[in-house]
């Protein structure tokens, strides 16, 4: 094909993901070594003969990891087969001490599931091919540069053997934006299940497979035939560790591949590394085939029969169901319900507040005021969930007219987060108690007397004049007057 012909052909993007999720268990998947790192942890100290693959060491499967995998399968509406087995995936890499990885091959614990996403108001169902258990390798620390420029690399096996679930999607994504939406949705589901901690370093890592196909080969429903997919040259992008990173890495790779095609070049089937610091992908090696890994059954681990666990293990209310309930039970709009179910901790906090106050009031304070201030400070609801009683006290003070909404939002709440004080202390210190009606009437009379030009403008129909007078009263009251009441008092006095 000439470069001119290639440039004139339209191409569609095809993306599939492999998402590695670190499970929240106290010990590793095949041994009793702790999974909990500490700040001053020495490298290669959280290890044992099993996770280092020393001769004669035998693996013992962590039951908690299996339960977590079953929960994930249920949340993804996946099939859990009668029998699941482990295999050895053989390859050499410095951070793999055994030179093989214990994983699952042709009988994964979860098969054929799905997860629905929404992008720009359009809902799409992403197929889940499989989700399987495996052990994490160790970690490499590249000194003096990135993976392709470092002077040397150090190996830390403390992470080796940490339990993972690898979730493999169908090649159903048609844009980098869809992958970001999927990862955000998946992370929310995992957090609700209680099997995953997003703040833990390396808790979610993504490998993305991306290729281009001719646009005419994509059906109206977005499906692509197996033959077309088989003929497409696919690159794998590794080292993606965030939703935003996935979108950026894939956007770069889409552009790189389209530029290559326009120049008449062939897309190489290879593995590429996402260098986040430079915002580019770099070639690492040719893409391995399945045969290169020489899978064979792990003789030291018997087959697992866990299909009955699907009925025995329960899962909590998931984000979509909770969002719908918030709309029907509390009468919230879809935007507020989405904010309030963004994490399980936020949803729990809102429901605790809604037990004592009107749902709309609780939603306004949690979704708009509190979350907005927390986001500005790069804080999470978990940083203040132990101060629920203080937060409820602040709402109570506003609801009972003891402090104005403006002062509560702009002064009290902010000082609660910045200084750590309780609402009563802040209100007393700053003199924010709400002015009584007599004081406000006095401030209104003073504002009218001191601003005759504004009074004249008001009588001449200039709408901004009233706002100016309201501001004068608020300034005199040091924000302790209610703007709505001030507005009414001004109108009444100016009408006389």
N, C-alpha and C positions, 0 to 999 in steps of 0.2 A: 504494500500500500504506500502511495506517495505521501509526503508530508502534507500536500495540499488536500488530498482526499481525507486524511486523518483529521485535519483541522475542521473540515466541514461536517464531520459526523458527530451527532449528539451522543453523549454517554450518561449513564445513570450510575449512581454510587451504590455499592453493596457492602454492608458492614455486618460482621458478626462479632460478638464479644465473648471473652473468657474471663469471668470475674472471680478472683480468688478472695474469699471471705475468711478472715481469721476468727475462729469461734472463741467465745468467752468461756473457757474452761480453766480450772485452777491448775491442771497439769497437762503435760503434752499428750499427744494422741496414742503413743505406744509405750510410754514410760511414766514414771512418777516425778520427773523433773518439773519444776514450777514454770508456769508461763508468765508469771508476774515479774516484770523488770523493775529495778530500782534505779534512782538517778545516778548513783555512784557505782553501778554494777561493773565489775571487771569482765572483759571479753572472755569467752570460753570457760566460764565457771558454772553456768547453769546447764551442765551436760552430764551424761552417764554413758556406760558402755552400749546401751540400747540406741540412744539417739546419735551416738558417734559411730554406730555400725561395727563395733569391735567383735572379733570372732567369738562365737558361742552365745552371744546376747540374743534373747528371744523377745519379740514384741508382745505386749498385752494390750488389747484394744480398750480405749477409754469409752465407757458407756455413755458418759455425758455428751461426747462428740456425736455419737450415733443418735441420741435423742434430739440434739440440735438439728441434725440433718433431716430427721423425720419432720420436725416442726417447719423447717424451710420448705420441704416437699409439700406439706399440707397448705402452706401459705401460697405456694405457686400452683396449686391445683394439679400437682404432678402425680403420676402413678408410682407407687412403691411396690416393687416386685416381691414375690414370695421369697426369693433368695438373692443375696448380694454377696459379692466376693471381692478380694483384694488381689492386686497384681504388682509385680515389680516392673517399673518403667526404667530401663537401663540407659544411662547416658553419663558422660563424664563432664563435670563442671566443678570448679574449686570449692564452691559452697555446699556441695553434696557429698558428705563424708563417706557414704556407703557406695558411691558410684551407681546407685539406683534409688528411685523414689518409690515408697509404698503408696499406691494409689488404687483407683478402681478403673477397670477397662471396659469389658463387654457386659458387665452386670452392675451398673451404678445403682446407688440406693434410691435415686429419684430420676424419673424419666417422663418426657413428654408433658411438660407443664406450660404455663403462660403467665404473662403479666401485662396488664393494660396500662398504657401511658397516654398522656394528653400533651400535644404540642400545638400551640397557636389555636386552641379550641378544637382541634381534630383528635379524636380518640383512636388509638391503634392498639392492636393486640400483638405483642412480641412473643414468639414461640420460644420455649425453653427446651432444648434438646435433652439436657441431662444436668444433674447436679450430683457430684460425687465427693466422697471423703478422700483426703490425702494428707500427707505430712509436708510441712513447709521446709525448704532448704534453709541453710544458714544465710548470712548476709555478708556482702562485700563492701568494704570501705575503700574508695578510690582516692589515693593520695596524690596531690599535685595536679588534679584535673578531673575530667569526666571519664566515663568508661573507655573512650577511644583516645584520650590524651593523657591519662594518669601516668605518673612515674612508676608507681607500683600499687598493688592492692593488698589490703589486709582482710583476713577472714575471721568472722565471729560466728561460732556455732551455737550461741545461746538460743537463737531462734529455731534452730534445726529441730524438727519433730513437733512444732506447734501445729495444732489441728486446723485444717482448712476444709472448707467446702468450695469446690470449683463449680461455678454455674456457667454453663455453656449455652448460648442462645442460638437460635436459627439465624441465618443471614437476612434478617428482616428489617434492618435499619437502612434508611435511604438518605440520611444526612447526619452529620456530626451532632446537630442540635437534638436529634432523637436519642442519641446515645447518652447525652447529658441528662435528658429527662428520665430515661430509663434508670440510670445509676442513682439519681436522686430518689426515685420512687422505690427502687430496690433497697437502698440504704434505710429508708423510712420503715419499710416492712421488716427488715432484719432487726432494727432497733426496737420496734414494737414487740417482736418475738422474744427479746431479751437474750439473744444469742450472739450479739455483736456490739462492740463499743467503738463508735466512730472516732473518738479522740485518741485511741491507741495508735501509735506510729505503725504504719504499714498494715493497718487492719483491713483495708480494701485495696487491692491492686488489680489492674486491668491489662489484659492483652487484647488487642483489636486486630481482626483480620479484615482487610479492605481490598476491594478490587473494583474495576470499572467494567461495565457491560454496555452494549449498545442500547440506547433508549428504546428502540423498537422491540427489543426482546423482553421488556417489562410489560406485563399484562396490566389492564386497567385497575385491578385490585392490588397492584404492587407486587404480585408474585412473579417468580422467575423459575424457569424449568431447571431441573437438575443437570441436564446436558449443557445448558448455557453456563451454569455456575461451575461445572467441571472444567470447562474450557477457559474460564477466566483466570488470568495470572494474578495470584493473591499474594499480598505482602502482610506480614504480621508485625505490628508495632508493640513493643514492650516498654515497661517502666512507666506506666501511667498510674498515677496514685490519687487522682481526684476527679470530680465531675467536670470541673472547668478544664483540667488538664486533658481529659479525654476529648472534649470538644476542640481544644486548640490543636492537639496532636493530630487528630483526624482531619481537621480543616487544612492543616499544613500538608498532610499526606494526599488529600484529594487534589489540592492545587499542584503538588509535585507530579502526581501521576497524569493529570490532565495536560500539564505542560509537556511531559514526555511524549504523550500520545500525539499532541499537536505537532511535535517535531519529528514524528514518524519513528520514535524509538519504542522498543519492546519493554514492557514492564517486567522486571525480573521478579521471580518467585523467591523471596528472601525474608529474613528476619531483620527488622530495623529497631533501633533504640531511640526512644524519645528523650532528647536532651532538653529538659525544661528550661534550663538557664539560658540556652541559646534559641529556644523556640523552633528547633528543627529535628527531623529524624535523620539518623545516620545508619548506614549499613553495618550489620554485625556479622552475618554469616548467611549461607544459603539455607533455605527452609528445609527442615528435616521432614521426612515422610514418616508415616506411622510405623513402617517396617524398621526404620532406623532405631527405634526404641526397644525392639525385641521383647515385647511384653510376655511375661509368663506368670502363672499363678503363684501366689505367695503360699508356700507350703506350711509356714508357721502360724498362719491365721485361718481357722476353719471358716466355711461359708456361714453367713448370718441369715437368719430367718426372722425378719422384723416387720412383715406386712401387717401383722396384728397390732403393732404399735401405733399404726395410723389411727385406729379407733381408741386406743387407750391413752394416747398423749393428746392433751388439749392445747389449743393455741388461743391467745387473747384476741379481742376485737382488733381488727387491722385498720390502718388509716382510712381506707375508702369507706368501710362500714361505719367507722366512728364519725367521719365527716358527714355522711348521710344522716346519721342519728342526730348530730348536733343541729342540722337544719330542720329536721322534723320535730325533735323534742324541745329544742330551745328557740326555734323560729329564727335562726341565724341565716344571713345571706351566704351564698357560696364562697365569697371571698373571705369573710370572717371565719367561716367553718374551716376553710383550707389553712388559714394562718394558725388557728387554734388546734389543729391536728397535725401540724408540721412535725412535731415529735411527741412521743408518748408523755414526756415530762411536761410539756406545755399543755397538752390536753388534760392531764391529771390536775395541774395547777388551776386551769380554768374551771373544771368541774367542782373543785373544792371551793372556789370563790362563788360559783353559781349556787351553791347550797345556801349561802347567806344573803345574796343580793339578786336583784332582777337580772335575768340572763343578758339582756342588752347592755345593762350597766357593767356587768362582769366582763362581757366580751370587749366593750370599748376600752376598759382599763387594762385588760390583759393583752389583747391583740394589738391595740394601737399604742397606748401609753407605755406599758411596761416593756413589751417586746421591742418597740422603737428605741427606747432608751438603752436597753441591753445591747441591741445591735450596734448602736453608736459607740458603745464602750467595748465592743468585741467580747461581750459576756453572753452566757447562756442561762436559761431558766434554772438549770441545776445549780447555778451559783447563788441563787436567792430562794430556792424552794424551802429552805429551813426558816425563812422569814415570812412565811405565809400569813401568820397572825398580824405582823406589822403592816403588811400590805392591805389586809382586810380592814384594819383599823383606819388606815388612810381613806379608804373608800367610805367607811362609815362616817368619818368626819366631814367628808364632802356631802354625803347623802343627807346628813342631819344639819347642813348649813352652818357648820362650825368653822369651815375654811372654804374659800372660793375654789372652784374647779381650776381656774387659771393658776392660782398660787400652789395648789396641790400638784398640778402637772409640771409647772415650770420651776418651782423651788423645792417643795418638800420631797417629791419623788426623786429628783436629781441628787439632792443632798443625802437622801437615804442610800442611794447607790454609791455616791462618791465618798461620803464620810462614814457610813455605817450606822448612823443614828436612827432612833425610832421617830415616827411622825410627831408625837407630842413634844418631844425635846426640840425638834426643829421649829415647830410652830411657835413655841414659847420663846426660843432664842431669837427668832427673826421677827417676832411680833406680828404674826400672820393671822391672829384670830379675826374672825369675820366681824366687820363693823355693824353696830346695831342700826335700826332704821332711822333713829333720830340723828345719828352722826352723818349718815348718808344724805339725809335731807339738808343738813347744814352744808355739806360739801357741794350739793347741787346748787343751793342758793348762792354760795360763794363763786362757783364757776360761772353762773349766769351774770352776776354782778361784775366780775372781773373781765368778762369777754363780750362787751356790747357789740362789737363788729360781728362776731360769730352768731349772736342772737339775731341781729338784723339779717344776716345771710340766711339763717334758718327760716325767718318769716318771709324771705324773698324766694323760698323754694329750693335753696341749694342744699342737697342731701348731705354733702360732706360736713356741713356745719354741725350737725347733730353728733356725728362721730367724733369730731374734734372736742365737743363739750363732754362727751362720755369719757374721752381720754383724760381730760382735765380732772374730772371727778375721780377716776381710777388712780390718777397720780396722787391726788390729795389723800386718798384712802390707803395709799401704799398697796394697792391691789387687794384690799380686804373687802371691797364692795363687789356685789354681783353685777356684771355688765348689763344683764337683762333688766334687773330692777332699776339700775341707774337710768337706762334708756326710758323706761316707763315714767319714772319720776320727772325726768327732764321734759318729756312731752307734756305731762300734766301741768307742770309749772309754766312752761312756755305758752301753753294754751290759755292761761289766765289773762 
